[in-house]
Amino acid sequence: MSAQSEITLEGRLGVLQCHFTWDLEHDRKTLLSIKDWLQDIGTEEGCKWRGHIYNLQGYVHFKLGSIEEARSFFSRAAGTFRKMRGAEEGPWLVVTYGNQAWLHHLQGEQEESRAYLSKIDGLMTEDPSQDELHPETCAEKAWTLMKFSGEQKLLAADYFQRAIRMQPDMVEWQTNHVLALLSKQSTTEVEADIMEKLRKAREQDPENLYLAAIYLLQLAKRGQIDQSGARELATKLLRNPVSSYSGIKPLMWFYRTYTSLDEAVALAEEALKLHPEERYLKSCVALSYKWKLWENYSDPSPSLIEKGIRAYEDLLSLYPDSSFMKRIDLANYYAMSENTKTKSEKIFQQLLVEDLEPAEQQAFFNSYAKYLYYTQRQPKMSIQYHMKAAEIPIKSFFQGNSIKLLEKIRHRECNQDVDRFLSRLKESPK
């Protein structure tokens, strides 16, 4: 094969619309977390995003070095799109074929790569509007950016808007457009125009229980707490297939924030009782126990500590590739009991010497600082680690929490070192 034809092949691959050309870059730890998260979404019959899920799973597996898994997921994506669209070929296969062309090329299988490029050429010829992306391609790019990167959710919303403008009858695109807009809002009340879009999406997509739970939560933030609606939603949710988009977690947040934490715990436990092998529900139960622990932090019951330890020990085995925060949570539980304090210290000492990403470091420093203060009774050392968390330039709960605690120390103890640190932090460029 001539060098010129290879350059041509590279050029054709470079302009494809697919996961390999969408700048989807993450470190290995994050990719492993995304892999786990995608597995928990669920691909039950009726899920409108199954093809998109399989495509993203294929790409993530490829980036992690699991080539045969990637091939399998791309093939499943193609089969799913054909089944859902009721036809063998169509523009909804452009992204999948692009992924397959890239996979073959990177594996040195150039003839197979060219075969998929020819298929894409055929699909593009059928499409009269070649000057802009096909709405199906826009929607898949939007969904992928929204799920893969928190930084690109506004761009995802723009791509959904383009897809909807060209094909306004796709309800699931409209729903996800609103969810993409919502995800970039703060935790406070959302803007009125987005709330109106959410209301309309809820009317158009009444069977989407995740959307229903988000809507309940947003209404509650505006002072409209619909307890009967929450109970009705919980009943429906418990009858549906398990998925991280079933709506259980936002409904748990609703209960925790606006009615009763005990209701959030009861919902998670009832769901797990109905589906005892589902690891996602085990993570929901563990989260509800953590909330309960926070509520009773000064005097947790031995039974709550024991249930939390069992739940988080189970999660570590179920999520071996994305266990960082679960290890911290388990360490915090261990620290609550005299019988397990040495296990807590062991986990924290392991994390101290691990090569953590900056966001992980920040979360660890914040948690370790509290451990040093409450369990080890080392307030001076605790302050040092809160400072370490605060000076990492990533806005997060952990940074904000450490700054808040340092400010309390400054006012309570008139600590000059803390005062100088906070003044310096305030003056430092953002």
Kinemage of the C-alpha trace (Angstrom):
@kinemage 1
@onewidth
@group {chain A} dominant
@subgroup {mainchain}
@vectorlist {calphas} color= white
{ca met a 1} P 0.000 0.000 0.000
{ca ser a 2} L 1.452 3.399 -1.003
{ca ala a 3} L 2.253 6.085 1.544
{ca gln a 4} L -0.094 8.454 -0.320
{ca ser a 5} L -3.104 6.154 0.112
{ca glu a 6} L -2.295 5.758 3.821
{ca ile a 7} L -2.278 9.563 4.188
{ca thr a 8} L -5.623 9.664 2.410
{ca leu a 9} L -7.007 7.033 4.780
{ca glu a 10} L -5.786 8.991 7.819
{ca gly a 11} L -7.360 12.142 6.411
{ca arg a 12} L -10.715 10.474 5.817
{ca leu a 13} L -10.728 8.995 9.324
{ca gly a 14} L -9.810 12.357 10.835
{ca val a 15} L -12.963 14.093 9.585
{ca leu a 16} L -15.378 11.378 10.715
{ca gln a 17} L -17.992 12.142 13.364
{ca cys a 18} L -17.406 9.489 16.007
{ca his a 19} L -16.049 8.931 19.501
{ca phe a 20} L -12.453 8.754 18.225
{ca thr a 21} L -12.620 12.348 16.877
{ca trp a 22} L -14.642 14.047 19.631
{ca asp a 23} L -11.725 14.820 21.986
{ca leu a 24} L -12.921 12.362 24.627
{ca glu a 25} L -9.779 12.234 26.735
{ca his a 26} L -9.534 11.149 30.369
{ca asp a 27} L -6.939 9.524 32.597
{ca arg a 28} L -7.191 5.783 33.246
{ca lys a 29} L -8.792 6.166 36.692
{ca thr a 30} L -11.592 8.297 35.279
{ca leu a 31} L -12.119 5.895 32.377
{ca leu a 32} L -12.497 3.034 34.856
{ca ser a 33} L -15.086 5.062 36.778
{ca ile a 34} L -16.956 5.825 33.557
{ca lys a 35} L -16.903 2.114 32.684
{ca asp a 36} L -18.540 1.262 36.014
{ca trp a 37} L -21.015 4.110 35.693
{ca leu a 38} L -22.048 3.033 32.162
{ca gln a 39} L -22.623 -0.511 33.408
{ca asp a 40} L -25.041 0.846 36.031
{ca ile a 41} L -27.127 2.819 33.508
{ca gly a 42} L -28.757 -0.381 32.344
{ca thr a 43} L -29.762 -1.347 28.814
{ca glu a 44} L -33.143 -2.926 29.409
{ca glu a 45} L -35.715 -3.208 26.618
{ca gly a 46} L -37.284 0.181 26.033
{ca cys a 47} L -34.181 2.221 26.889
{ca lys a 48} L -33.968 4.802 24.079
{ca trp a 49} L -30.220 5.282 24.517
{ca arg a 50} L -29.037 1.676 24.315
{ca gly a 51} L -27.144 2.157 21.047
{ca his a 52} L -25.433 5.268 22.367
{ca ile a 53} L -24.520 3.476 25.623
{ca tyr a 54} L -22.966 0.562 23.707
{ca asn a 55} L -20.962 2.942 21.496
{ca leu a 56} L -19.548 4.804 24.492
{ca gln a 57} L -18.834 1.535 26.301
{ca gly a 58} L -16.959 0.330 23.219
{ca tyr a 59} L -14.847 3.475 23.101
{ca val a 60} L -14.057 3.366 26.848
{ca his a 61} L -13.083 -0.317 26.619
{ca phe a 62} L -10.832 0.488 23.656
{ca lys a 63} L -9.095 3.273 25.603
{ca leu a 64} L -8.586 0.822 28.466
{ca gly a 65} L -6.978 -1.685 26.100
{ca ser a 66} L -9.849 -4.199 25.902
{ca ile a 67} L -9.974 -4.458 22.116
{ca glu a 68} L -12.294 -7.453 21.789
{ca glu a 69} L -14.727 -5.930 24.279
{ca ala a 70} L -14.699 -2.759 22.174
{ca arg a 71} L -15.468 -4.731 18.995
{ca ser a 72} L -18.352 -6.469 20.759
{ca phe a 73} L -19.904 -3.251 22.050
{ca phe a 74} L -19.651 -1.515 18.650
{ca ser a 75} L -21.364 -4.512 17.029
{ca arg a 76} L -24.082 -4.429 19.695
{ca ala a 77} L -24.542 -0.716 19.037
{ca ala a 78} L -25.088 -1.357 15.328
{ca gly a 79} L -27.561 -4.173 15.996
{ca thr a 80} L -29.450 -2.092 18.544
{ca phe a 81} L -29.787 0.910 16.207
{ca arg a 82} L -31.054 -1.340 13.400
{ca lys a 83} L -33.641 -2.886 15.696
{ca met a 84} L -34.797 0.415 17.168
{ca arg a 85} L -34.973 2.236 13.827
{ca gly a 86} L -36.482 -0.754 12.026
{ca ala a 87} L -34.066 -0.702 9.081
{ca glu a 88} L -30.720 -2.218 8.102
{ca glu a 89} L -29.046 1.045 7.082
{ca gly a 90} L -29.532 4.700 7.921
{ca pro a 91} L -27.776 7.881 9.095
{ca trp a 92} L -28.087 6.722 12.705
{ca leu a 93} L -25.234 4.289 11.929
{ca val a 94} L -22.697 6.974 10.902
{ca val a 95} L -21.163 7.242 14.382
{ca thr a 96} L -21.047 3.470 14.908
{ca tyr a 97} L -19.467 2.853 11.502
{ca gly a 98} L -16.956 5.625 12.244
{ca asn a 99} L -16.016 3.918 15.496
{ca gln a 100} L -15.591 0.601 13.701
{ca ala a 101} L -13.496 2.209 10.947
{ca trp a 102} L -11.178 3.721 13.546
{ca leu a 103} L -10.933 0.509 15.563
{ca his a 104} L -9.914 -1.532 12.510
{ca his a 105} L -7.430 1.155 11.428
{ca leu a 106} L -5.746 1.329 14.820
{ca gln a 107} L -5.492 -2.472 14.855
{ca gly a 108} L -3.768 -2.427 11.471
{ca glu a 109} L -6.817 -3.857 9.657
{ca gln a 110} L -6.890 -1.283 6.860
{ca glu a 111} L -9.119 -3.151 4.389
{ca glu a 112} L -11.830 -3.525 7.022
{ca ser a 113} L -11.411 0.152 7.910
{ca arg a 114} L -11.913 1.175 4.268
{ca ala a 115} L -15.001 -1.028 4.059
{ca tyr a 116} L -16.633 0.949 6.867
{ca leu a 117} L -15.560 4.229 5.261
{ca ser a 118} L -17.354 3.109 2.089
{ca lys a 119} L -20.487 2.355 4.120
{ca ile a 120} L -20.339 5.847 5.629
{ca asp a 121} L -19.906 7.361 2.138
{ca gly a 122} L -23.057 5.521 1.077
{ca leu a 123} L -25.025 6.863 4.037
{ca met a 124} L -23.781 10.416 3.438
{ca thr a 125} L -24.795 10.224 -0.223
{ca glu a 126} L -28.354 9.394 0.859
{ca asp a 127} L -28.417 12.470 3.096
{ca pro a 128} L -29.281 15.623 1.111
{ca ser a 129} L -28.138 18.014 3.886
{ca gln a 130} L -24.430 17.212 3.894
{ca asp a 131} L -23.465 20.783 4.875
{ca glu a 132} L -24.398 20.176 8.518
{ca leu a 133} L -24.432 17.200 10.850
{ca his a 134} L -27.379 14.861 10.594
{ca pro a 135} L -29.728 15.232 13.593
{ca glu a 136} L -29.011 11.633 14.651
{ca thr a 137} L -25.282 12.399 14.717
{ca cys a 138} L -25.892 15.657 16.615
{ca ala a 139} L -27.980 13.826 19.208
{ca glu a 140} L -25.414 11.074 19.740
{ca lys a 141} L -22.579 13.582 20.014
{ca ala a 142} L -24.666 15.590 22.498
{ca trp a 143} L -25.495 12.528 24.627
{ca thr a 144} L -21.847 11.397 24.614
{ca leu a 145} L -20.417 14.796 25.607
{ca met a 146} L -23.054 15.096 28.336
{ca lys a 147} L -22.166 11.718 29.860
{ca phe a 148} L -18.419 11.760 29.312
{ca ser a 149} L -17.420 15.216 30.496
{ca gly a 150} L -18.924 17.598 33.023
{ca glu a 151} L -17.025 20.435 31.362
{ca gln a 152} L -18.817 19.947 28.041
{ca lys a 153} L -22.456 19.869 29.148
{ca leu a 154} L -23.276 23.296 27.709
{ca leu a 155} L -21.787 22.187 24.385
{ca ala a 156} L -23.906 19.030 24.694
{ca ala a 157} L -27.000 21.201 25.203
{ca asp a 158} L -26.120 23.127 22.011
{ca tyr a 159} L -25.845 19.904 20.002
{ca phe a 160} L -29.178 18.676 21.371
{ca gln a 161} L -30.720 21.987 20.354
{ca arg a 162} L -29.374 21.596 16.815
{ca ala a 163} L -30.752 18.048 16.610
{ca ile a 164} L -34.174 19.137 17.911
{ca arg a 165} L -34.317 22.037 15.463
{ca met a 166} L -33.866 19.596 12.570
{ca gln a 167} L -36.040 16.801 14.018
{ca pro a 168} L -38.405 18.190 16.690
{ca asp a 169} L -40.456 15.013 17.203
{ca met a 170} L -37.764 13.104 19.185
{ca val a 171} L -39.013 13.397 22.765
{ca glu a 172} L -35.919 11.825 24.353
{ca trp a 173} L -33.710 14.471 22.727
{ca gln a 174} L -35.808 17.236 24.227
{ca thr a 175} L -35.687 15.581 27.656
{ca asn a 176} L -31.905 15.259 27.585
{ca his a 177} L -31.504 18.805 26.303
{ca val a 178} L -33.241 20.057 29.455
{ca leu a 179} L -31.209 17.707 31.680
{ca ala a 180} L -27.983 19.009 30.102
{ca leu a 181} L -29.048 22.600 30.851
{ca leu a 182} L -30.022 21.648 34.398
{ca ser a 183} L -26.725 19.918 35.087
{ca lys a 184} L -24.845 23.202 34.622
{ca gln a 185} L -27.052 25.049 37.111
{ca ser a 186} L -26.035 25.565 40.716
{ca thr a 187} L -27.683 23.653 43.540
{ca thr a 188} L -29.971 26.616 44.153
{ca glu a 189} L -33.229 27.368 42.368
{ca val a 190} L -32.932 27.088 38.566
{ca glu a 191} L -33.743 29.918 36.207
{ca ala a 192} L -37.391 30.386 35.298
{ca asp a 193} L -36.928 29.650 31.578
{ca ile a 194} L -35.158 26.343 32.301
{ca met a 195} L -37.865 25.448 34.811
{ca glu a 196} L -40.469 26.040 32.093
{ca lys a 197} L -38.513 23.828 29.679
{ca leu a 198} L -38.414 21.161 32.402
{ca arg a 199} L -42.181 21.409 32.906
{ca lys a 200} L -42.803 20.979 29.160
{ca ala a 201} L -40.370 18.063 28.956
{ca arg a 202} L -42.217 16.422 31.853
{ca glu a 203} L -45.510 16.746 29.958
{ca gln a 204} L -44.043 15.363 26.735
{ca asp a 205} L -42.153 12.487 28.409
{ca pro a 206} L -44.510 11.325 31.191
{ca glu a 207} L -43.033 7.801 31.443
{ca asn a 208} L -39.534 9.078 32.202
{ca leu a 209} L -39.325 8.545 35.981
{ca tyr a 210} L -35.837 10.031 36.264
{ca leu a 211} L -37.173 13.253 34.753
{ca ala a 212} L -40.181 13.076 37.088
{ca ala a 213} L -37.878 12.824 40.121
{ca ile a 214} L -35.753 15.747 38.925
{ca tyr a 215} L -38.919 17.793 38.405
{ca leu a 216} L -40.133 17.014 41.945
{ca leu a 217} L -36.752 18.065 43.303
{ca gln a 218} L -36.741 21.343 41.387
{ca leu a 219} L -40.324 22.151 42.446
{ca ala a 220} L -39.309 21.548 46.051
{ca lys a 221} L -36.431 24.016 45.687
{ca arg a 222} L -39.070 26.582 44.732
{ca gly a 223} L -41.106 25.797 47.838
{ca gln a 224} L -43.604 23.415 46.177
{ca ile a 225} L -43.122 20.170 48.109
{ca asp a 226} L -45.319 17.478 46.557
{ca gln a 227} L -45.277 14.617 49.073
{ca ser a 228} L -48.163 12.692 47.479
{ca gly a 229} L -46.453 12.979 44.086
{ca ala a 230} L -43.259 11.601 45.634
{ca arg a 231} L -45.100 8.604 47.121
{ca glu a 232} L -46.786 7.883 43.787
{ca leu a 233} L -43.438 8.149 41.993
{ca ala a 234} L -41.786 5.811 44.519
{ca thr a 235} L -44.460 3.167 43.863
{ca lys a 236} L -43.867 3.357 40.093
{ca leu a 237} L -40.119 3.407 40.492
{ca leu a 238} L -40.038 0.229 42.564
{ca arg a 239} L -41.905 -1.613 39.775
{ca asn a 240} L -39.464 -0.560 37.051
{ca pro a 241} L -36.169 -2.156 35.944
{ca val a 242} L -33.113 -1.100 37.942
{ca ser a 243} L -30.946 1.626 36.440
{ca ser a 244} L -28.946 4.615 37.605
{ca tyr a 245} L -31.486 6.586 35.538
{ca ser a 246} L -34.514 4.962 37.144
{ca gly a 247} L -34.981 8.056 39.321
{ca ile a 248} L -34.203 6.514 42.710
{ca lys a 249} L -31.274 8.772 43.604
{ca pro a 250} L -32.945 12.148 42.915
{ca leu a 251} L -36.033 10.893 44.785
{ca met a 252} L -33.776 9.952 47.704
{ca trp a 253} L -32.387 13.502 47.627
{ca phe a 254} L -35.959 14.840 47.664
{ca tyr a 255} L -36.805 12.805 50.767
{ca arg a 256} L -33.544 13.642 52.505
{ca thr a 257} L -33.849 17.394 51.907
{ca tyr a 258} L -37.562 18.104 52.073
{ca thr a 259} L -39.369 15.392 54.014
{ca ser a 260} L -37.486 12.749 56.010
{ca leu a 261} L -34.111 11.066 55.763
{ca asp a 262} L -35.744 7.896 57.084
{ca glu a 263} L -37.934 7.843 53.945
{ca ala a 264} L -34.810 8.021 51.766
{ca val a 265} L -33.296 5.082 53.650
{ca ala a 266} L -36.558 3.115 53.446
{ca leu a 267} L -36.841 3.695 49.673
{ca ala a 268} L -33.294 2.456 49.031
{ca glu a 269} L -33.731 -0.570 51.296
{ca glu a 270} L -37.080 -1.517 49.726
{ca ala a 271} L -35.619 -1.301 46.218
{ca leu a 272} L -32.694 -3.520 47.237
{ca lys a 273} L -35.085 -6.000 48.868
{ca leu a 274} L -36.871 -6.325 45.503
{ca his a 275} L -33.559 -6.628 43.570
{ca pro a 276} L -31.031 -8.011 46.087
{ca glu a 277} L -28.224 -8.619 43.560
{ca glu a 278} L -28.184 -5.147 41.970
{ca arg a 279} L -24.944 -3.404 42.839
{ca tyr a 280} L -26.305 0.047 41.931
{ca leu a 281} L -29.021 -0.334 44.565
{ca lys a 282} L -26.393 -1.476 47.058
{ca ser a 283} L -24.584 1.802 46.386
{ca cys a 284} L -27.849 3.710 46.960
{ca val a 285} L -28.380 1.953 50.309
{ca ala a 286} L -24.776 2.682 51.334
{ca leu a 287} L -25.285 6.355 50.423
{ca ser a 288} L -28.445 6.539 52.539
{ca tyr a 289} L -26.529 5.054 55.510
{ca lys a 290} L -23.803 7.670 55.018
{ca trp a 291} L -26.419 10.431 55.137
{ca lys a 292} L -27.793 8.861 58.316
{ca leu a 293} L -24.301 8.789 59.797
{ca trp a 294} L -23.807 12.495 59.049
{ca glu a 295} L -27.117 13.263 60.750
{ca asn a 296} L -26.003 11.377 63.889
{ca tyr a 297} L -22.276 12.091 63.630
{ca ser a 298} L -21.806 13.030 67.288
{ca asp a 299} L -23.495 9.885 68.593
{ca pro a 300} L -24.058 7.197 65.920
{ca ser a 301} L -25.676 3.969 67.022
{ca pro a 302} L -23.555 0.785 66.915
{ca ser a 303} L -26.126 -0.807 64.585
{ca leu a 304} L -25.820 2.092 62.097
{ca ile a 305} L -22.018 1.811 62.151
{ca glu a 306} L -22.213 -1.948 61.595
{ca lys a 307} L -24.687 -1.623 58.714
{ca gly a 308} L -22.522 1.054 57.107
{ca ile a 309} L -19.361 -1.028 57.401
{ca arg a 310} L -21.061 -4.060 55.828
{ca ala a 311} L -22.494 -1.943 53.009
{ca tyr a 312} L -19.187 -0.288 52.113
{ca glu a 313} L -17.122 -3.460 52.426
{ca asp a 314} L -19.544 -5.001 49.922
{ca leu a 315} L -19.199 -2.022 47.555
{ca leu a 316} L -15.400 -2.278 47.485
{ca ser a 317} L -15.674 -5.761 46.015
{ca leu a 318} L -18.426 -4.722 43.589
{ca tyr a 319} L -16.639 -1.594 42.297
{ca pro a 320} L -12.940 -2.566 42.382
{ca asp a 321} L -12.050 -0.168 39.551
{ca ser a 322} L -13.732 2.940 40.998
{ca ser a 323} L -13.388 2.579 44.733
{ca phe a 324} L -11.549 5.747 45.793
{ca met a 325} L -14.374 7.572 47.605
{ca lys a 326} L -15.815 4.275 48.840
{ca arg a 327} L -12.493 3.538 50.567
{ca ile a 328} L -12.634 6.920 52.302
{ca asp a 329} L -16.248 6.321 53.340
{ca leu a 330} L -15.327 2.897 54.716
{ca ala a 331} L -12.352 4.392 56.592
{ca asn a 332} L -14.686 6.954 58.172
{ca tyr a 333} L -17.027 4.169 59.279
{ca tyr a 334} L -14.147 2.121 60.685
{ca ala a 335} L -13.051 5.185 62.682
{ca met a 336} L -16.417 5.214 64.461
{ca ser a 337} L -15.831 1.934 66.275
{ca glu a 338} L -13.066 1.040 68.730
{ca asn a 339} L -12.957 -2.451 67.202
{ca thr a 340} L -12.106 -1.183 63.713
{ca lys a 341} L -10.051 2.004 64.275
{ca thr a 342} L -6.827 0.280 63.234
{ca lys a 343} L -8.461 -0.609 59.882
{ca ser a 344} L -9.353 3.049 59.415
{ca glu a 345} L -5.767 4.142 60.041
{ca lys a 346} L -4.509 1.515 57.583
{ca ile a 347} L -6.732 2.830 54.750
{ca phe a 348} L -5.734 6.454 55.376
{ca gln a 349} L -2.033 5.562 55.483
{ca gln a 350} L -2.385 3.697 52.167
{ca leu a 351} L -4.070 6.706 50.577
{ca leu a 352} L -1.382 9.032 51.914
{ca val a 353} L 1.269 7.396 49.719
{ca glu a 354} L -0.867 6.709 46.626
{ca asp a 355} L -0.482 8.715 43.417
{ca leu a 356} L -3.793 10.586 43.471
{ca glu a 357} L -5.226 13.001 40.931
{ca pro a 358} L -5.616 16.625 42.225
{ca ala a 359} L -9.396 16.252 42.747
{ca glu a 360} L -8.799 12.990 44.619
{ca gln a 361} L -6.067 14.611 46.696
{ca gln a 362} L -8.439 17.397 47.672
{ca ala a 363} L -11.167 14.956 48.740
{ca phe a 364} L -8.635 12.871 50.659
{ca phe a 365} L -7.031 15.851 52.454
{ca asn a 366} L -10.460 17.131 53.551
{ca ser a 367} L -11.506 13.715 54.871
{ca tyr a 368} L -8.143 12.987 56.479
{ca ala a 369} L -8.198 16.373 58.238
{ca lys a 370} L -11.516 15.500 59.875
{ca tyr a 371} L -10.208 12.065 60.834
{ca leu a 372} L -7.159 13.651 62.455
{ca tyr a 373} L -9.348 16.042 64.411
{ca tyr a 374} L -12.159 13.771 65.564
{ca thr a 375} L -10.471 10.374 65.848
{ca gln a 376} L -6.765 11.029 66.351
{ca arg a 377} L -7.262 14.225 68.386
{ca gln a 378} L -4.560 16.042 66.436
{ca pro a 379} L -6.043 19.509 65.764
{ca lys a 380} L -2.797 21.121 64.555
{ca met a 381} L -2.185 18.385 62.009
{ca ser a 382} L -5.846 18.572 61.005
{ca ile a 383} L -5.447 22.279 60.172
{ca gln a 384} L -2.471 21.498 57.935
{ca tyr a 385} L -4.505 19.048 55.855
{ca his a 386} L -7.484 21.397 55.595
{ca met a 387} L -5.029 23.951 54.194
{ca lys a 388} L -3.719 21.395 51.705
{ca ala a 389} L -7.311 20.719 50.544
{ca ala a 390} L -8.163 24.417 50.328
{ca glu a 391} L -5.131 25.417 48.256
{ca ile a 392} L -5.759 22.900 45.475
{ca pro a 393} L -7.400 25.173 42.845
{ca ile a 394} L -10.474 23.032 42.175
{ca lys a 395} L -13.887 24.287 43.228
{ca ser a 396} L -15.676 21.459 44.991
{ca phe a 397} L -17.585 20.530 48.124
{ca phe a 398} L -14.299 19.420 49.709
{ca gln a 399} L -12.492 22.699 49.071
{ca gly a 400} L -15.473 24.728 50.264
{ca asn a 401} L -15.857 22.571 53.374
{ca ser a 402} L -12.186 22.896 54.329
{ca ile a 403} L -12.274 26.679 53.853
{ca lys a 404} L -15.443 26.901 55.939
{ca leu a 405} L -13.874 24.882 58.777
{ca leu a 406} L -10.679 26.952 58.630
{ca glu a 407} L -12.725 30.142 58.901
{ca lys a 408} L -14.433 28.735 62.004
{ca ile a 409} L -11.030 27.943 63.513
{ca arg a 410} L -9.784 31.455 62.728
{ca his a 411} L -12.737 33.086 64.484
{ca arg a 412} L -12.917 30.629 67.370
{ca glu a 413} L -9.219 30.459 68.193
{ca cys a 414} L -7.908 33.714 66.679
{ca asn a 415} L -5.357 31.501 64.925
{ca gln a 416} L -2.909 33.814 63.135
{ca asp a 417} L -1.455 31.092 60.903
{ca val a 418} L -4.936 30.245 59.622
{ca asp a 419} L -5.735 33.951 59.246
{ca arg a 420} L -2.631 34.529 57.107
{ca phe a 421} L -3.338 31.411 55.030
{ca leu a 422} L -6.952 32.420 54.287
{ca ser a 423} L -5.909 35.988 53.437
{ca arg a 424} L -3.254 34.652 51.047
{ca leu a 425} L -5.759 32.210 49.534
{ca lys a 426} L -8.278 35.005 48.979
{ca glu a 427} L -5.661 37.131 47.193
{ca ser a 428} L -4.290 34.335 45.017
{ca pro a 429} L -5.336 34.366 41.331
{ca lys a 430} L -8.264 32.074 40.575
